Amino acid sequence: MDEILAKAGSQAVTFAIRSGISIASSYAIKTVATFVQKIPESDATRLQKLRQKLETRIEIVSSAIDLIKLVAAKGNTNLGSVLRLTRDLKEEIDNFDIRITAITDNYVTKKNGRDSIVAVENYIEDLLSRIEDSIPVINLSLTTSGASLSTTLPDHVSPGRLLQASEYINRNNEIFKSRGKVSQVGPTFELTMFSVFQNLASGENQARVTWKENMRKACFSIRRRTSDLREYDYSIEIKESFDDGLYHDSSEETPKSVNFDIWQVVKLFFTASGKLLKLEERNSPVLVLKVDKNLKSPSVDHRGTSTEKIEWLAFGEFENVDTRGESDSSSDSGSDSESSSFVAGQGTRDREPSLLTNEPGQSGSIALLEYIIRLASLQCNDQQSILHVHDERLSLYLNDENPNSIKYRKYNLDEVTAKLEEVKIDDSRHNT
């Protein structure tokens, strides 16, 4: 299915690439800082320098590990050996908190105080040596793979939609911090939901996917929830609405619902055309989510899991047909997500969430939903606000990793001027 959607030219992003270095490493750094305050000044100065050096190295190698995991997940087989190296290194850094705490807890009396200081110093130096030895190998592998840690905003990203999505995410962060209970992120999206009906082989020996409509009108919402293990945790709730212009027998039919964790969304595909679903009459954006129900925790790597619980859910804009047979659509135009233009509140159904009453509001913008999912997934995977993540990490969640998707070339002024000069107009017919 991944290959089929990739060949369709859709934009793609992988969400299952967790943060390279565990949160435990930051706690371990703080543990060392606290330990330094308890020991003699001469030892404290030396350990403080080592601590700062280790913190810098971890930050550098963390971004590289993230990129290697992402490139490897996209099928680059040249990174197999270095991926094993980074996994070992990541495990060592993740366990740093446990080992450093065990050592510093022994600092009780002067008798074993000197041994604790020496043990902490030796352990940090050993970890530093392993990190520094791996950096040239990691750098070489990244260079030969052609990957880069570019922080340039991709051409396909809509700055307007991105800013609007980040506003919803940050606003929800503030609400959740003050109330500490379940709260909705952004508006409720009124969409039409499809699922895979069958996967057939065409005459060209290529897989062909047939989609079926599951919910004519699906109310899609993202909710921030409380968790004992994670500060940032989200669920996705999709509920069917019978207010869809179709006939429903309420005595026999019950509205369907779908629920899953946002960290179970391992991949997202977006296209500005309904042709992705073989729906030729739908010239509108389509969002496809690959949901891995095998995942039981956001810290689990999705690779290697079985495919029996993989679900493919597609969403198109909901077109409400009124009594006069006129269609009312309130979603984005195709250019909304593929250019820098920003159209807010398109359509009569779009209603912004209220700042005073905290009402969720409604929207039909699939492009806006795409960015909210990207940013919420980033916060969930990294367990920190999007305002604090590094540019390189943010870039991984905004970049289109599908080489088959259509890119629009941007011309600079000189190129446009040169092309205009090549144009020759025959005005002889205007001369008499």
N, C-alpha and C positions, 0 to 999 in steps of 0.2 A: 504493500500500500504506500509506503514511504516513497518508493521509486515512481509509482504511478503519479502521485501528487507532485513530485519533483519535476517529472517530465511535462506536467501540465503547466509548468512555468510559474507556480505559486511561490510566494515568499515564504520562507521557513525559518523557524528558530527553535533550538533545542533548549528545554527548560530543566532537564534532568541533570544538568551539569552543576553539581553542588559546589559550594565555595571550597576552594582548594585546601585551605587550612582551617581546622576546627576552631570554634570559639574558645576551646580550652587553651589554645596557645596564648590568647590575650590575657586570660586569667593567670596563666603561669608567669607571664611577664610581670603582672601586678604582684604575684606572690614573691618574686625575686625582689621587687622594689620594696615591699614591706620587710623582707628579710634583711635587706641592706641597712635599714634604719635601726636594726637591733645589734649590729656588729660594730667592732672598733672602726674608727674613721679611716685608718690606713687600708684596711681590707675593704671597707665600703666603697672607697674611691675606685679601687681596681675592679670590683664587681659591678659597679654602676656603669663603667665604660663597656664592660663585656655585655651587660644587659642591653644597653643602647645599640651596640653593634649587632647583637642577636635579633633585636626587634626590627632593625633596618633590613637585615638579610631575609627574615621571614616575610616581610612585606613584599620584597622584590621577588622572591621565589614563589610566593603565593600566586601572583598574577601570571607567572609563567606556567605554573601547574594548571591553573584554570584554562589557559589557552591550549595547552597540550591535550588536556582531557576533551576539550571541545573539538579540536582538529581530529583527534583519534576517533571520537564518536561519529564524526562525519565520514569516516571510512579511510583515513590516511594510514595505510599499513606500515609506513616508514617509521612510525613513532612507537611501534610495539615494545622495543627494548627500553627506550627512555621512559615509556609509560610505567613499566615495572619499577624503574628507578624512582620515579616521582611518587609512586604509591608507597614504596618503602620509606621514603623521606617524609611523606605526609603522615604516615603512621607514627613515625618517630616524633614528629612535632606534636601530633595529637596527644601522644602519651607523655609529653613533656610536663604537663600539669601534674599528673599522678606522681611521677618520679621526683620532681622538684619539691612537691609538697611533702613527700615521705622523708626527703633529706632535711628540709628546713624544720620539720616537726621535731627532729632530734636535738635541735638547738635549745637546750634547757639549762645546762650548767656550763661552767667554764671548762669542765673536764672534757665534754664531748663537743664543745662549741667550736674549737679549732678544727676538729675532724669534719664538722658540718660545713664550715666555710670552704675547706679544701675540696670537699666532695661537690659542692655547688659549683665552684670555679672549674673543676675538672670536667664536670658534666656539661656545662655551658660551652667550654672550649671544644669538647668532643663534638657536640652538636654543630657548632660553628664550622668546624673542620669538615664535617660531612656535607653541610650545605654549600660551602665554598668549593669543595671538590666536585659537586654536582652541577654547579652553575655553568662551567664551560661546556659540559655535555648537553645540558638543557639548551643553552644558547646555540650550539651547533645544530641540534635537532630542529629548533625553530627556524633557523636560517635555511636549512636544506628543505624544510617542508613548505617554505614560502609563506608561513603564517606571520601575522604581525599584530602588535598590540596598539593598533591605530585607534585614536579617540575621536576621529572625524565623524561628524554626524552623517549617517548614510543618506544617499540621495532620495531614497524612497520614503524616508521618515517625514511625516507631516509635523512641523514644529508646533502648529496650533493644536492638533489633537494630542500631541505629547505633553504640552503644557497643561491642557485641560485635564488629562488623565492624572498627571502629577499633582494637580490641585486637589482632585478628589482623594487621592491616596494620602496626601499630607493633611487634608482636612479630617479624614477619618482617623489618622494617627492621633491628632489632637483630641478628637471626641473620645476615642478609646482610652487615651491616657487619663482623661478627666473622669470617665464613667466606669471603665474597666468591665464592660459587658458587651455582648454581641451587638454589632452595629453594621449597617450596610455600607459598602464602598460604592459611591457614585449612584447613578440612577438604576432603575429596573429596565432592562432591555427587552423590548417586545420584538421577538424574532420568530422565524419558522425553523423548526428543527428537523433534521434528516438523520438517518442512520443507514449503515450499509445493509442492503437487502441481499445481494448476492455478488460473488466475485467469479466472473466467467472468463474463459479464455477465448480471445477473438481469433479470427482466421489467420492473423499474423503472429500467432503464438505469443501474444502479449495479453497481460491481465486486463480485464475490463471490469469496472466497478459499477454496480447499479445501486442507486440510492432510493430510499423510500421516505415519504413524509411521515414523521412520527407525531409531531404536534403542529397543527396549523398555526396556532398562536402560542408561543412559549415565552414565559416570563423568566428571564435570565437575570440572576442577581449574584453578587459576590459579597460574602459576609466575613468580617473579622470576628474571631471568636477567642475566648479565653482558653489557655492551655497551661498545664503545670510544667511542661517541658520546654515550651517555646514562647517567646515574647510575641512573635509575629506568626499568626496562623490563620488560614482562610479556608472557607468552604464555598463551593459553588452549588447553588440551588436553582433548578429549572422546573417550573411548574406550568402545566398546561392550563390555558384559559379557554373556556367555552364561548367567550365573547369574541368569536372569530368569523362571524358571518355564515357559519355552517349550522346545520341542524344537529342537535344533540339531545338524546333521550336521557334526561337526568336520572330516571328510574333504573336505567340499565347501564349507563356509562358513568365512569368515575374519572375525573381529571388525572392524568398521569403525572408523575414527578420523577426527577432524576437528581441524585445528590452524590457528590464526591469531593475529595480534598483537592485543593489547588495544586498541591505537590504531586498529585497523581497525574497531572497534565504534563506529559513528558515532551510533547512536541506540538507546535502550532503551525498551521498553514493558512495563508491569507492570499486571496486573489480579488482583483477588482471586477471580475466577471463571473457570472453564474455558470459559464461553460465548464468550470471545474467540476460541477456536479452533473454535467451533460444536460443542463437545463437551458436550452438555447433561448427560451423566452425570458430568462432572467438575466438581464444585462446589469447586474448589481453585485456588490461585494459579497464574498462568501468566506466564512471562517470555519476551519476544520480543526478539531482538537483530537489529539491522540491521547487517550486516557488509559493508564495502566493500573487496573484494580489490584494487580499483584503487589504493588507497593504498600507496605504497612507502616512505613515511617519515612519522613523526608530525608533522612540520612542514608537511606539505602540506595545503592547504585542500581539503576533500572536495567543495566545490561545483564544478560544472562537469565532474566526471568522468562517464564513460559508465556505463550501468546494466548492462552485460553481465556484470559480475563482482559484482553486488550479491546477497548471500545473506540470506535471512530464516530464522532458526532460532528455534524456539519450544520451551520447556521446561515440562513439567508434572511434578507429583509422581509418583514411581515407586511403584506399588501392587503389592506382591509377593503373589502368590496361593500359599498353602501347599497341602499335600496335602489338607487338609480343606476347601479352597475358601474359606478365610477371607482377607480382605484385610488386609494389614499396611501401614499408611501412617504415615509419620513426618515429614510436613511441617507447615507452619503452617496454622492456621485462618485464615479470611478476616479476622478481626479483628486478627490479629497485626501486619499491616503498615499497617492503617488506624486504629489506635488507639495509645494510649501503653502498652498492656500488653506484657509481655515474657515469653515462655514459652521457657525454655531446655531443650534436650535432649528435645524431644517425641518420643515413639515409641521403640521398642526398638532401632532401628537407629542412632539418633543417638549418636555417640561423640565426645567432645571431643578435640582434639589433645593429645598428651602433652607436658607441659613438660619432662620428664626425658629422654625418648627422641626428642622432636621428630617423633613419628609424626603423620601428617596427620589421622587420624580420619575419620569419615564423618558426613554430615548430609543430610537431605532438605529443609532449609529454603530455599525459593526466595526468601523475603524477605531472609534473611541473605546469600545469593548476590548479590542485587540491590545491597545496600549495599557489599559487598566490591568489586564491579565499579565502582560509582560512585567509591569512594575510591581504588582502584588507578588508574583512568583519570585522576583528578585529579592524583595524584602523577606519573604518566607525562607528562601534558600540561604540567604546570607545573615538572617536574623539581625538586621539593622535597617534603619531608615534609609530610603533612597537618597536623602540629603547627605548621607555620610559615606556612601559607597564610592569607590574609586571610579574615575572616568573609564578606565580600561574594562572594569567589570560591567559597568552600565552599557558600554559599547557591545559587549557580548550578547546582551539581551535585546539590543536594537538592530543589530546587523542582520541582514538577510544572508543565510548560509547556503542558499540554493543557487548554484551557478546557472541554472536553467531559466531562472526568472528574468523577465524583461527589464533591462536597464535603460533609462532614458539619459541620453548624453546631454550634458550641459555645455553650451557654447559660450565662450567669452566674447567680449565686445569686438576684439580684433578679428576673431573667426567669422562673426556675423557680418562685419564690415567687408571683409575680403570676399565673402560669398555674394554680397550685394553688388560689389564692383564687377563680378563676373557676369551679372545679368545684363543683357543687351536688349534694349527696347527699340523696335523698329517703328519710328515715328514718321516714316516717309509718307504714309497715307494721310497724315494730318497736314502735310505741306501741299499747297496748290500753286 
